């Protein structure tokens, strides 16, 4: 449990800096360190990630680094997908979920390695028009389905979509992503509750440690460049995909 708590602090720091990764890393921690089956690990991770995201959101909200209307468009769509897919996740074989998890981590790493342009600091926070909202809503449904099925909060997709299609500065995109992750995990947890029970002891330990780490990570985020964040996230996701593939082969 001490090891889980220590790694939870690391996950909180990393997730607050990158605006992505808490769900993937928490599921990996629960399956490889805590020894939980994937179905139960997903449900337990949603509790910890929900509380951590709410705490990590506070510093970004105080800095006004959250685009609330984009979070609403993305979040409501993703909550629908997360709730519905959470209901059916318990009926899907674990091996299939492992394959989905592996594919998602690979896509996440590739998406962050793509060298997309970053809006200049003096550019307006968002682009007007309905097109960004439509793209975010469509992406939200897909991300929500991944959240409900394998516990992915979707930050790896939210941040690029906000930067590329909505013209959001990276720091504000990360703050908005954290809010959407909280909305996703809340809906996904509601969908999972009829299925495998949450390990509340592990969830409480992880929630406390990840919340502490997220507060430290939010303070560090301003000191790290966007390029470093992208490469760090890509490396984490590639490592996660290797662990997932190895577990699937052994299983």
N, C-alpha and C positions, 0 to 999 in steps of 0.2 A: 504493500500500500504506500510505503514511503517513496518507492521508485515511481509509482504511478503519479503521486503528488508532484514530485520533482519534474517529471516529464510534462505534467500538466502546466506547470509554470512556463516551461519552454514553449509549449504549444500556444499559450496565451500571448507571449511576447511576439512570436513569429506571426501569429494571425493578426494582431493589432498593427504590426508594421506593414504586412502585405495586403491586408483586407481580404484575405482568402486563405484556405487551407485548414481551418480549425476542424471541420467535420471529417475530412479525409484523414488527418493526422490522429484525431481522437479515435476513429474507428480502427485504425492500424494499431494504436496503443492498446485498445481493449481486446482486440483479437490476438495480438502477438505477445503482449505482456500480461494482461489480466486473464487471458485464456477463455474469453467469452465466445460463444458461437456467433456467427455473423449477424443473424437475425436479432439476437439479444444485444449485441454490441451496437448495432445501429440505433435501436430504441434508447439505450442508455446514453449514447453519444449525443442524441438530440437534446436531452435534458441539460447536459453540461454545456453544450455549445450555445443553447438558447440563453442561459444565464450569463455566460461569458460575453456573448455578443451585446447584450443589453448594457453590461458594464463598460465594455470597450467603446460603445457608441457615445457615451457621455462626453469624453474630451473632444471628439469630433463635432458633436452638436454644439458645444460651448464655443468652438472656433468657427461655427457656421459653415462647416465643411461637409454638410449633408444636403443633397438636392432632394427635397422632400417630395416633389411631384413625380420625379423619376422613380424614387423609391416606392411610391404608391402604385405607379403603373406596373413596375416590375414585380413588386411584392404581392399585390393582389392576384396577379396571374399565376405567379409561382406558388402561392399558398393553395390555390385550387388544385394544381397538379400534384403538390406534395401531399395534400390530404387524401386525394383519390388513390394515388399510387401507394401511400402508406397502408391503405386498407387491403390492397392486394399483395403487398410484399410478403406477407406470411405464407402465401400460397405458392410462391416461386421457389424452386430448389436453390439451395445455397450455392451450388456450383455455378449456376447461371448468374446469380448476384455477384459472385466473385469475378466473373468475366466482365460484367458491366462495370464493376468497380475498377478493374484493370484498364479497360478502354477509356474510362473517364479520366483517370490519372494521366494517361498518355496524352489525351487531347488537351488536358489542362497544362501540361508542361510545354507542349508545342505552341499553344495559344499565347503563352507568356514570352516565348522566345521570338515570336514575330515582332520585328522592329517597327512598330507603328508610330506615327508622329504624335508627339505630346503637345497639346494646346499651349501657346505661350501664356505667361503669367498675366499679361494685360488683356487677354481675351475674355469676353464675357463668360460667365459660368456655364451657360447652356445654350444650345441652339434652339431657336423657336421652331414651331411647326408640329404637325401631327406625326411626321415620319419617324422621328426618334421614339415617340411614345409607342407607335405600332411595333417597331422593331423590339423595343424593350418588353412589351407585353408578350410577343411571340417567344422571345428568348426566355421569359419568365416561366411560361408553361413547361418548356423543356427542362429547365433547371429545377423546377418544382418536382417534376417526375423523378429526376435523379435523387433529389433530397428524400423523397418518400421511399424509394426503392433501396438505395444503398447509403443514405445518410449524408450525401454531399450537400453542403450549404450553397454551393454554386458561385463562390467568389471568383473562381478562375474564369468564369464566363461573364459575370456581372461587370467586373472592372474593365475588361477590354471593350464590351459593348458601350459602356458609359463614355469611355475615352474616344472611341472611333466614331460612333453614330450620334452621340449626344454632345460631343465637344466639351466634355467635363474635364477639368484639370485632374491630374492623377490623385492628389491628396483628397479632393472632394469625392472622387470616384470611390476611393477606399472607404471613406466615411459612409457613403450611401450604400456601398456593398455590405458593410457590417449590419446596417439596419435591415436590408433585405434578407441577409442570412438569419437574423433573429426572427423575421416573419416566416421564412421558410421552415425553420426548425420547429416553430410553434405549431404550424399546420401539420407538418410531418409527424410530430409527436402525437397530436390528436388522432391522426389516422392509424398510428401504430399501437395505441393503448389497448385495443382488443386482442392484440397478438402477444408475442413473447414478453414476459414481464421485465420491467426495467430493474436493473441491479442498483437499488437506491443508495446503498452504502458506497459503491464505486462512483456513482453519479455525484453524490455529495462531495466526495473527496476531490474529484476532478473539477467540479464547478468552482469550489473555493480556490484551488490552485490556478486554474485557467483565468479566473477573474483577476487574481493578483498579478499574473503575468501580463494580462491585457492592459492593465493600467500602466505598467512599466513600458510595454511596447508602444503604447500611444505616445508617450513622451519622447521615445527614441525615433519615432517615424519621421519627424521633420529633419533629422540629421542624416538620413540615408537617401541617396539618389534613386530616381525611378528605375534607372538601368540596373542598379545593384539589386533592387527589389525584384525585378523581373527574372534575373538570372538565379537569384536565391530561390524564388518560388519554383522555377523550372527544375532546378536541381532536386528540391524536396519532392516534387511530383514524380520525377523519374525514379528516385529511390523508393517512393511509395509503390510505384507500378511494379518494380522488381520484387519487392516484398510480397505484394499481392499475387504475382505470378508464381513465385516460389511456394506460397501457401496453397495455391490452387493445384499445383503439380503434386505436392506432397499429400494433399487431401484425396 
